[in-house]
Amino acid sequence: MNHGHVLQYFEEITGIPRPSGHEEKIREYLLSFAKSHGLFAKTDTAGNVCIRKPAAKGFENSAAVVLQAHMDMVCEKDPAKAINFQTDPIETVTEGDWMHACGTTLGADNGIGIALALDVLAADIPAGPVECLFTVEEETGLTGAEAVCPDFFTGAMLINLDSEEEGSICTGCAGGVETFAAISWKPLAAPINDVYYRIDIDGLTGGHSGTDIHRGRANAIKILAAFLHRLPDAAVCELSGGNLINAIPRHATAVFGVSPEQTAEVEKMFAQFKEEMICAWSSTDPGISLSLLPESPQEQAIPSAAAIIDALDACPNGVLAMSRTIPGLVQTSTNLSSIRMQDRSLIIATFQRSVIEEEKREAAKMVAAVFQKCGAGITSRNEYPGWTPDPSSPLLQMAAAVYEDLFGTEPEITATHGGLECGLFRRNYPVLDIISIGPNVLDAHSPKERLQISSVENVRRFLAELLKEIGTAA
């Protein structure tokens, strides 16, 4: 099977640390690639990179096409995995037709998009000029895409390479907003005579809070809150869970104390709760693990902990509405992403998404109202617009025809509940014609992330043929 140099480039990319906000090394790699291939490259103040490839002979009058991918990756790992994402490479494993990482996210989201673009830059394709745009900090708020100035690229057609389903052409995505609740307090003295426990929720499947939210997977923070909700008199001393804003939490933990006469009942209650959770989540989260272990006496406790637990337990989570126009598409959702103790405050992060702007904002208001009842201050960050599907798009129609000619079957025309940078590009470049494509990537944003190798070849062929057709049509 001929993959061009896509897999070679992808392996090189996985060896380059590139968490969001630390894209320096991957940027250096891209600029070096451009220099070694004699291509013009530039960066902007945000750290985005644009590499230009001139038209092939005979295609000088063709319109430029923009290929776009993001440089950063989600950095999630199994608890036992030792890795520093800012300095260590990703260890890849190939098993048959699939590639995955050893205990971490693979970074196919969106390293494989970068690799596909680089393969186009290096290949001899009879096509018009190509501009490859590589953005920063997509995973933490799409800030790179938002910072792109109107003159940073010239193409009127943009092919985003951040989709994760080969055989489909994505034409729309949800918008999003991050909602944070901050609860400050003066610590209470923890009861001296209490017996203390640590409860751990672990082993959950997790995944992308956009593209996996409809799969009904367990949220570790919600499970933790459900148990603590049964102990309204407990002295809660520690709460934490989740990691990234756009990932379904796979782990959560708490330390709490109860009076000595309550210990037998608490342990019995936990055993029953554990059995209930394992049964309830056996199909979506077969690796779920719950443990209750003795903990040393604590000095401080969280005041009004019962109200905070009530809010976490009541916080909406998951799919709120399905699309009434696109079968199977999630319209609106919210994810309870993480909870962290920071100095004398508790920071709760949530993420709302919707293809309808008003529903996105209403979901954020609903979440905010839950936490305001326990005295939280609310802030919103990194709001970005959705991307409305355009069935009359000339680029879409051309791409669908090319795909059918190549593979003998019509592609699926889809939209995604995940966030893509396309909405921001359309806002800043109103006349831009956009589609999004990519190979099969499963369980992105989790250590189970994997890339189907054969689908990479299909996307590589499709992309090359599409660029030829665009150049010829022009």
C-alpha positions as CSV (number, residue, x, y, z in Angstrom):
1,M,0.0,0.0,0.0
2,N,1.4,3.4,-1.0
3,H,1.1,6.1,1.6
4,G,3.5,8.5,0.0
5,H,5.6,9.9,2.8
6,V,2.6,10.6,5.1
7,L,3.4,7.9,7.7
8,Q,7.1,8.9,7.7
9,Y,6.2,12.5,8.4
10,F,3.6,11.4,11.1
11,E,6.3,9.3,12.9
12,E,8.6,12.3,12.9
13,I,5.8,14.5,14.2
14,T,5.0,12.1,17.1
15,G,8.7,12.5,18.2
16,I,8.2,16.2,18.6
17,P,6.6,17.4,21.9
18,R,3.7,19.7,21.1
19,P,1.2,20.3,23.9
20,S,-1.0,23.4,23.5
21,G,0.9,26.5,24.2
22,H,4.2,24.8,23.6
23,E,4.4,24.5,19.8
24,E,7.9,25.9,19.4
25,K,9.5,22.6,18.4
26,I,6.9,21.6,15.8
27,R,7.0,25.1,14.4
28,E,10.8,24.8,14.0
29,Y,10.2,21.4,12.3
30,L,7.7,23.0,9.8
31,L,10.0,25.9,9.0
32,S,12.9,23.6,8.5
33,F,10.8,21.4,6.2
34,A,9.9,24.4,4.1
35,K,13.5,25.5,3.8
36,S,14.7,22.1,2.9
37,H,12.1,21.9,0.1
38,G,12.8,25.4,-1.2
39,L,9.4,26.7,-0.2
40,F,8.3,30.1,1.1
41,A,7.2,30.1,4.8
42,K,6.2,32.7,7.3
43,T,4.8,33.0,10.8
44,D,2.5,35.5,12.5
45,T,2.5,37.0,15.9
46,A,0.4,34.1,17.3
47,G,3.0,31.5,16.1
48,N,0.9,30.2,13.2
49,V,2.8,29.0,10.1
50,C,2.0,29.3,6.4
51,I,4.0,27.5,3.8
52,R,3.4,28.2,0.1
53,K,4.0,25.8,-2.8
54,P,3.9,27.4,-6.3
55,A,1.7,25.9,-9.0
56,A,2.9,23.1,-11.2
57,K,3.8,23.8,-14.8
58,G,0.7,24.6,-16.8
59,F,-1.4,25.4,-13.7
60,E,0.0,28.9,-13.0
61,N,-3.4,30.5,-13.5
62,S,-5.2,28.2,-11.1
63,A,-6.6,29.5,-7.8
64,A,-4.7,28.8,-4.6
65,V,-6.1,26.1,-2.3
66,V,-5.4,26.3,1.5
67,L,-4.7,23.0,3.4
68,Q,-5.1,23.6,7.2
69,A,-4.2,21.6,10.3
70,H,-3.3,22.5,13.9
71,M,0.1,21.9,15.5
72,D,-0.9,21.1,19.1
73,M,-2.2,17.9,20.5
74,V,-4.2,16.8,23.6
75,C,-1.9,15.3,26.2
76,E,-3.7,12.6,28.1
77,K,-2.1,9.5,29.7
78,D,-2.9,6.5,31.8
79,P,-2.2,7.1,35.5
80,A,0.7,4.6,35.5
81,K,2.4,6.1,32.4
82,A,5.5,8.2,33.1
83,I,5.9,10.9,30.5
84,N,6.7,14.6,30.3
85,F,4.6,15.9,27.4
86,Q,6.8,19.0,27.1
87,T,10.0,17.0,26.6
88,D,9.3,13.4,25.7
89,P,8.2,11.9,22.4
90,I,5.1,9.8,21.9
91,E,5.8,6.1,21.7
92,T,3.8,4.6,18.8
93,V,2.7,1.0,18.4
94,T,1.5,-0.5,15.1
95,E,-0.8,-3.5,15.3
96,G,-2.2,-4.7,12.0
97,D,-4.0,-1.8,10.3
98,W,-4.0,0.4,13.4
99,M,-1.5,2.6,15.1
100,H,-1.8,3.8,18.7
101,A,0.5,5.1,21.5
102,C,1.9,3.4,24.5
103,G,-0.3,4.7,27.4
104,T,-0.9,8.2,26.0
105,T,-2.8,10.0,23.4
106,L,-1.4,9.4,19.9
107,G,-1.7,12.9,18.6
108,A,-3.2,11.8,15.3
109,D,-5.5,14.7,16.2
110,N,-4.1,16.6,14.4
111,G,-0.6,15.3,13.6
112,I,-1.9,13.2,10.7
113,G,-3.4,16.3,9.2
114,I,0.0,18.0,9.3
115,A,1.6,14.9,7.7
116,L,-1.0,14.9,4.9
117,A,-0.3,18.5,4.2
118,L,3.5,18.0,4.2
119,D,3.1,15.1,1.7
120,V,1.3,17.4,-0.7
121,L,4.0,20.0,-0.3
122,A,6.7,17.4,-1.2
123,A,4.8,15.5,-3.9
124,D,4.8,16.2,-7.6
125,I,1.1,16.9,-8.1
126,P,-0.2,18.6,-11.3
127,A,-2.2,21.3,-9.5
128,G,-2.4,24.9,-8.8
129,P,-0.7,26.7,-5.9
130,V,-1.1,25.4,-2.4
131,E,-0.9,27.2,0.9
132,C,-0.5,25.1,4.0
133,L,-1.7,26.8,7.2
134,F,-0.7,25.3,10.5
135,T,-2.3,26.9,13.6
136,V,-1.5,26.9,17.3
137,E,-3.6,26.2,20.4
138,E,-6.6,24.7,18.7
139,E,-7.2,22.3,21.6
140,T,-7.3,25.1,24.2
141,G,-9.7,27.6,22.6
142,L,-8.8,27.9,18.8
143,T,-6.8,30.9,19.6
144,G,-4.4,30.4,16.7
145,A,-7.2,30.4,14.2
146,E,-8.8,33.4,15.8
147,A,-5.5,35.4,15.5
148,V,-5.0,34.7,11.7
149,C,-5.1,38.0,9.9
150,P,-7.1,38.4,6.7
151,D,-4.0,38.6,4.5
152,F,-2.1,35.7,6.0
153,F,-3.2,33.4,3.1
154,T,-4.8,34.1,-0.3
155,G,-6.7,31.0,-1.2
156,A,-10.5,31.2,-1.6
157,M,-10.9,27.4,-0.9
158,L,-9.8,25.8,2.3
159,I,-9.6,22.1,3.1
160,N,-9.4,21.5,6.8
161,L,-7.6,18.2,7.6
162,D,-8.9,17.7,11.1
163,S,-11.9,15.4,10.5
164,E,-11.7,11.8,11.8
165,E,-13.9,9.7,9.5
166,E,-12.6,8.6,6.1
167,G,-15.4,8.3,3.5
168,S,-17.2,11.4,4.8
169,I,-16.9,15.1,4.0
170,C,-17.6,17.4,6.9
171,T,-19.4,20.7,6.1
172,G,-20.3,22.1,9.5
173,C,-19.5,22.0,13.2
174,A,-20.7,23.2,16.6
175,G,-19.6,26.3,18.3
176,G,-18.4,26.2,21.8
177,V,-17.9,28.2,25.1
178,E,-16.0,27.3,28.3
179,T,-17.8,28.1,31.5
180,F,-15.8,28.2,34.8
181,A,-17.1,28.3,38.3
182,A,-14.8,29.5,41.1
183,I,-15.7,28.9,44.8
184,S,-13.5,30.6,47.4
185,W,-13.5,29.9,51.1
186,K,-11.7,30.1,54.4
187,P,-10.8,26.5,55.4
188,L,-12.5,24.9,58.3
189,A,-10.7,22.8,60.9
190,A,-11.3,19.1,60.0
191,P,-13.0,17.1,62.8
192,I,-10.2,15.5,64.9
193,N,-12.1,12.4,65.8
194,D,-13.4,11.6,62.3
195,V,-12.3,8.5,60.3
196,Y,-11.0,9.5,56.9
197,Y,-11.2,7.8,53.5
198,R,-10.0,8.4,50.0
199,I,-12.4,7.4,47.2
200,D,-10.9,6.9,43.7
201,I,-12.9,6.6,40.4
202,D,-10.6,5.4,37.6
203,G,-10.3,3.3,34.5
204,L,-13.1,5.1,32.5
205,T,-13.1,5.2,28.8
206,G,-13.2,9.0,28.5
207,G,-12.8,10.5,25.0
208,H,-13.5,13.7,23.1
209,S,-16.2,15.8,24.7
210,G,-17.5,16.7,21.3
211,T,-17.3,13.7,19.0
212,D,-17.7,11.1,21.7
213,I,-20.3,12.9,23.9
214,H,-23.2,10.9,22.3
215,R,-21.7,7.6,23.2
216,G,-23.0,7.9,26.7
217,R,-19.7,7.3,28.5
218,A,-19.3,7.7,32.2
219,N,-18.0,11.0,33.7
220,A,-15.7,10.3,36.7
221,I,-16.7,13.6,38.4
222,K,-20.4,12.9,38.1
223,I,-19.8,9.4,39.7
224,L,-17.8,10.8,42.5
225,A,-20.5,13.5,43.2
226,A,-23.2,10.8,43.1
227,F,-21.5,8.9,45.9
228,L,-20.6,11.9,48.1
229,H,-24.2,13.1,47.7
230,R,-25.2,10.1,49.8
231,L,-23.0,11.4,52.6
232,P,-24.4,14.9,53.3
233,D,-22.7,15.1,56.8
234,A,-19.2,14.0,55.6
235,A,-16.3,16.4,56.1
236,V,-14.9,16.8,52.5
237,C,-11.3,17.8,52.5
238,E,-10.1,17.2,49.0
239,L,-11.8,17.1,45.5
240,S,-10.2,16.7,42.1
241,G,-11.0,15.1,38.8
242,G,-10.7,15.4,35.1
243,N,-7.9,17.1,33.2
244,L,-8.5,18.9,29.9
245,I,-11.5,21.1,29.1
246,N,-12.4,19.1,26.0
247,A,-12.0,15.6,27.4
248,I,-14.6,13.4,29.2
249,P,-13.1,12.9,32.7
250,R,-11.6,9.4,33.3
251,H,-10.5,9.9,36.9
252,A,-11.7,11.6,40.0
253,T,-10.8,11.4,43.7
254,A,-11.9,12.8,47.1
255,V,-10.9,12.7,50.7
256,F,-13.6,12.8,53.3
257,G,-14.2,12.0,57.0
258,V,-17.1,10.6,58.9
259,S,-17.7,9.9,62.6
260,P,-16.4,6.5,63.8
261,E,-20.0,5.2,64.3
262,Q,-20.7,5.8,60.6
263,T,-17.8,3.8,59.1
264,A,-19.5,0.4,58.9
265,E,-22.5,2.0,57.1
266,V,-20.2,4.0,54.7
267,E,-18.2,0.9,53.8
268,K,-21.4,-1.0,53.2
269,M,-22.8,1.8,51.1
270,F,-19.7,2.0,49.0
271,A,-19.7,-1.7,48.3
272,Q,-23.3,-1.4,47.0
273,F,-22.5,1.8,45.1
274,K,-19.5,0.1,43.4
275,E,-21.6,-2.8,42.3
276,E,-24.2,-0.5,40.9
277,M,-21.7,1.5,38.9
278,I,-19.9,-1.5,37.5
279,C,-23.2,-2.8,36.3
280,A,-24.5,0.5,35.0
281,W,-21.4,1.3,33.0
282,S,-20.3,-2.2,31.9
283,S,-21.0,-1.6,28.2
284,T,-19.4,1.9,27.8
285,D,-16.7,1.8,30.5
286,P,-15.7,-1.9,31.1
287,G,-12.5,-0.8,32.8
288,I,-14.2,1.2,35.5
289,S,-12.5,1.0,38.9
290,L,-13.8,2.3,42.3
291,S,-11.8,2.1,45.5
292,L,-12.3,3.2,49.1
293,L,-9.1,3.2,51.2
294,P,-8.2,4.6,54.6
295,E,-6.7,8.0,54.6
296,S,-4.6,9.8,57.3
297,P,-6.3,12.4,59.5
298,Q,-6.8,15.8,57.8
299,E,-6.2,19.3,59.1
300,Q,-8.6,21.3,56.9
301,A,-12.0,20.7,55.4
302,I,-14.0,22.5,52.7
303,P,-16.8,24.7,54.2
304,S,-20.3,24.2,52.7
305,A,-19.1,21.0,51.0
306,A,-22.6,19.6,50.9
307,A,-23.8,22.5,48.7
308,I,-20.8,22.1,46.3
309,I,-21.5,18.3,46.0
310,D,-25.2,19.0,45.4
311,A,-24.2,21.4,42.6
312,L,-21.8,18.8,41.0
313,D,-24.4,16.2,41.3
314,A,-27.1,18.4,39.7
315,C,-24.8,19.9,37.0
316,P,-26.1,19.0,33.5
317,N,-23.7,16.7,31.6
318,G,-23.9,15.0,28.2
319,V,-26.2,15.4,25.3
320,L,-28.9,18.1,25.8
321,A,-30.5,18.0,22.3
322,M,-30.2,16.1,19.0
323,S,-30.4,17.9,15.6
324,R,-33.8,18.2,14.1
325,T,-32.4,18.5,10.6
326,I,-29.3,16.2,10.4
327,P,-30.1,12.7,11.6
328,G,-27.7,11.4,14.3
329,L,-26.0,14.8,14.9
330,V,-25.7,16.1,18.4
331,Q,-27.1,19.6,18.4
332,T,-26.3,20.8,22.0
333,S,-24.2,19.3,24.8
334,T,-22.3,20.2,28.0
335,N,-19.3,18.4,29.6
336,L,-18.3,18.7,33.3
337,S,-14.6,18.7,32.4
338,S,-12.6,19.1,35.6
339,I,-12.5,20.2,39.2
340,R,-9.3,21.4,40.9
341,M,-8.4,22.8,44.4
342,Q,-6.3,25.9,43.9
343,D,-5.1,27.8,47.0
344,R,-8.3,28.5,48.9
345,S,-10.7,28.0,46.0
346,L,-12.3,25.3,43.9
347,I,-12.2,25.7,40.1
348,I,-14.8,23.8,38.1
349,A,-14.4,23.8,34.3
350,T,-17.3,22.9,31.9
351,F,-17.6,23.1,28.1
352,Q,-20.8,23.8,26.2
353,R,-21.3,23.1,22.5
354,S,-24.1,23.7,20.0
355,V,-24.7,24.2,16.3
356,I,-27.2,26.8,17.4
357,E,-25.6,29.9,19.0
358,E,-28.6,30.6,21.3
359,E,-28.7,27.1,22.6
360,K,-25.0,27.1,23.3
361,R,-25.4,30.3,25.4
362,E,-28.5,28.9,27.1
363,A,-26.6,25.7,28.1
364,A,-23.9,27.9,29.6
365,K,-26.4,29.9,31.6
366,M,-28.0,26.7,32.9
367,V,-24.7,25.4,34.1
368,A,-23.8,28.7,35.6
369,A,-27.1,28.9,37.5
370,V,-26.4,25.5,39.2
371,F,-23.0,26.7,40.6
372,Q,-24.2,30.2,41.5
373,K,-26.5,28.5,44.0
374,C,-23.5,27.5,46.1
375,G,-21.8,30.9,45.8
376,A,-19.6,30.4,42.8
377,G,-18.3,33.2,40.6
378,I,-18.8,32.5,36.9
379,T,-16.5,33.3,34.0
380,S,-16.7,32.4,30.3
381,R,-13.7,31.9,28.0
382,N,-12.8,31.0,24.5
383,E,-16.2,31.3,22.9
384,Y,-16.1,30.5,19.2
385,P,-18.7,30.3,16.5
386,G,-20.1,27.2,14.7
387,W,-19.7,26.5,11.0
388,T,-23.0,26.4,9.2
389,P,-23.3,23.7,6.4
390,D,-23.5,25.0,2.9
391,P,-24.9,22.3,0.6
392,S,-24.4,24.5,-2.5
393,S,-20.7,24.8,-1.9
394,P,-18.8,24.4,-5.2
395,L,-15.9,22.8,-3.3
396,L,-18.2,20.3,-1.7
397,Q,-19.8,19.3,-5.0
398,M,-16.4,18.9,-6.6
399,A,-15.0,16.9,-3.7
400,A,-18.0,14.6,-3.7
401,A,-17.7,13.9,-7.4
402,V,-13.9,13.2,-7.1
403,Y,-14.5,10.8,-4.2
404,E,-17.2,8.9,-6.1
405,D,-15.0,8.6,-9.2
406,L,-12.1,7.3,-7.1
407,F,-13.8,4.8,-4.9
408,G,-17.1,4.0,-6.7
409,T,-19.3,5.1,-3.8
410,E,-20.7,8.4,-2.7
411,P,-19.1,10.0,0.4
412,E,-21.2,10.8,3.4
413,I,-21.9,14.5,3.8
414,T,-21.7,15.2,7.5
415,A,-21.4,17.8,10.2
416,T,-19.6,17.3,13.5
417,H,-20.4,18.2,17.1
418,G,-16.7,18.6,17.7
419,G,-15.1,22.1,17.4
420,L,-13.2,22.9,14.2
421,E,-11.4,26.1,13.3
422,C,-13.6,26.4,10.1
423,G,-16.2,28.7,11.9
424,L,-13.5,31.2,12.7
425,F,-12.0,31.1,9.2
426,R,-15.5,31.7,7.7
427,R,-16.1,34.6,10.1
428,N,-12.8,36.3,9.2
429,Y,-12.9,35.3,5.5
430,P,-16.7,35.4,4.6
431,V,-16.3,34.2,1.0
432,L,-14.1,31.2,1.9
433,D,-15.4,27.9,0.6
434,I,-14.6,25.2,3.2
435,I,-14.7,21.4,3.6
436,S,-13.1,19.2,6.2
437,I,-11.7,15.6,5.6
438,G,-9.4,13.2,7.4
439,P,-8.7,9.5,8.0
440,N,-10.3,7.3,10.6
441,V,-9.2,8.3,14.1
442,L,-11.0,6.7,17.1
443,D,-11.2,7.8,20.7
444,A,-9.3,11.1,20.3
445,H,-8.4,12.9,23.5
446,S,-7.9,9.7,25.3
447,P,-5.0,7.1,25.7
448,K,-7.2,4.8,23.5
449,E,-6.7,7.1,20.5
450,R,-5.9,5.1,17.4
451,L,-5.3,5.7,13.7
452,Q,-6.4,3.4,10.9
453,I,-3.5,3.2,8.5
454,S,-5.4,2.0,5.4
455,S,-7.7,5.0,5.7
456,V,-4.6,7.3,5.5
457,E,-3.9,6.1,2.0
458,N,-7.5,6.7,0.9
459,V,-7.4,10.3,2.2
460,R,-4.0,10.9,0.6
461,R,-5.3,9.7,-2.8
462,F,-8.5,11.7,-2.4
463,L,-6.7,14.9,-1.5
464,A,-4.2,14.6,-4.4
465,E,-7.0,14.0,-6.9
466,L,-9.1,16.8,-5.5
467,L,-6.2,19.3,-5.9
468,K,-5.7,18.1,-9.5
469,E,-9.4,18.6,-10.2
470,I,-9.5,22.1,-8.7
471,G,-6.5,23.1,-10.7
472,T,-8.0,21.7,-13.9
473,A,-11.4,23.3,-13.3
474,A,-9.8,26.7,-12.8
